[in-house]
Amino acid sequence: MMDIIFLFLELTFPLIPSLMINTGEIVLAILSLGYHRPRQNENLNESEEYDSLITIERPSFWVGIIFWVCIGIYLKFYLSGN
């Protein structure tokens, strides 16, 4: 049973940064803050460490995190009825 849980976590954790980036890009596009999606250069062979630093430096990543945190706070306090 624990193996299934850890397998699920191992498969979902790599998807979280892309979910945050995509959500942030959608929010920034809806708000029309002049944000343009950066172009992906397919020819670069970068290490995974450098890719993770690029992810943290992107403003859409942080906007996505703030968006999901706000949704979580809303669901916790306003829809719980407490």
LINKA-V906300 format. One record per residue. N is the residue number from 1. RES is the residue in one letter. SS is DSSP state (2 for helix, 1 for strand, 0 for the rest). NEAR is the number of other ideal C-beta (glycine too) atoms within 12 Angstrom. Layout:
n:N res:RES ss:SS near:NEAR
n:N res:RES ss:SS near:NEAR
//
This chain:
n:1 res:M ss:0 near:7
n:2 res:M ss:2 near:8
n:3 res:D ss:2 near:9
n:4 res:I ss:2 near:10
n:5 res:I ss:2 near:11
n:6 res:F ss:2 near:12
n:7 res:L ss:2 near:12
n:8 res:F ss:2 near:13
n:9 res:L ss:2 near:14
n:10 res:E ss:2 near:12
n:11 res:L ss:2 near:12
n:12 res:T ss:2 near:14
n:13 res:F ss:2 near:13
n:14 res:P ss:2 near:14
n:15 res:L ss:2 near:15
n:16 res:I ss:2 near:19
n:17 res:P ss:2 near:26
n:18 res:S ss:2 near:19
n:19 res:L ss:2 near:21
n:20 res:M ss:2 near:26
n:21 res:I ss:2 near:32
n:22 res:N ss:2 near:23
n:23 res:T ss:2 near:28
n:24 res:G ss:2 near:29
n:25 res:E ss:2 near:26
n:26 res:I ss:2 near:20
n:27 res:V ss:2 near:26
n:28 res:L ss:2 near:26
n:29 res:A ss:2 near:17
n:30 res:I ss:2 near:13
n:31 res:L ss:2 near:14
n:32 res:S ss:0 near:10
n:33 res:L ss:0 near:14
n:34 res:G ss:0 near:9
n:35 res:Y ss:0 near:20
n:36 res:H ss:0 near:12
n:37 res:R ss:0 near:16
n:38 res:P ss:0 near:16
n:39 res:R ss:0 near:8
n:40 res:Q ss:0 near:12
n:41 res:N ss:0 near:9
n:42 res:E ss:0 near:7
n:43 res:N ss:0 near:7
n:44 res:L ss:0 near:11
n:45 res:N ss:0 near:9
n:46 res:E ss:0 near:15
n:47 res:S ss:0 near:10
n:48 res:E ss:2 near:12
n:49 res:E ss:2 near:10
n:50 res:Y ss:2 near:13
n:51 res:D ss:2 near:19
n:52 res:S ss:2 near:16
n:53 res:L ss:2 near:14
n:54 res:I ss:2 near:21
n:55 res:T ss:2 near:27
n:56 res:I ss:2 near:17
n:57 res:E ss:2 near:15
n:58 res:R ss:0 near:27
n:59 res:P ss:2 near:24
n:60 res:S ss:2 near:32
n:61 res:F ss:2 near:29
n:62 res:W ss:2 near:23
n:63 res:V ss:2 near:26
n:64 res:G ss:2 near:27
n:65 res:I ss:2 near:24
n:66 res:I ss:2 near:19
n:67 res:F ss:2 near:26
n:68 res:W ss:2 near:23
n:69 res:V ss:2 near:16
n:70 res:C ss:2 near:17
n:71 res:I ss:2 near:17
n:72 res:G ss:2 near:15
n:73 res:I ss:2 near:14
n:74 res:Y ss:2 near:13
n:75 res:L ss:2 near:14
n:76 res:K ss:2 near:13
n:77 res:F ss:2 near:12
n:78 res:Y ss:0 near:12
n:79 res:L ss:0 near:11
n:80 res:S ss:0 near:10
n:81 res:G ss:0 near:7
n:82 res:N ss:0 near:7
//
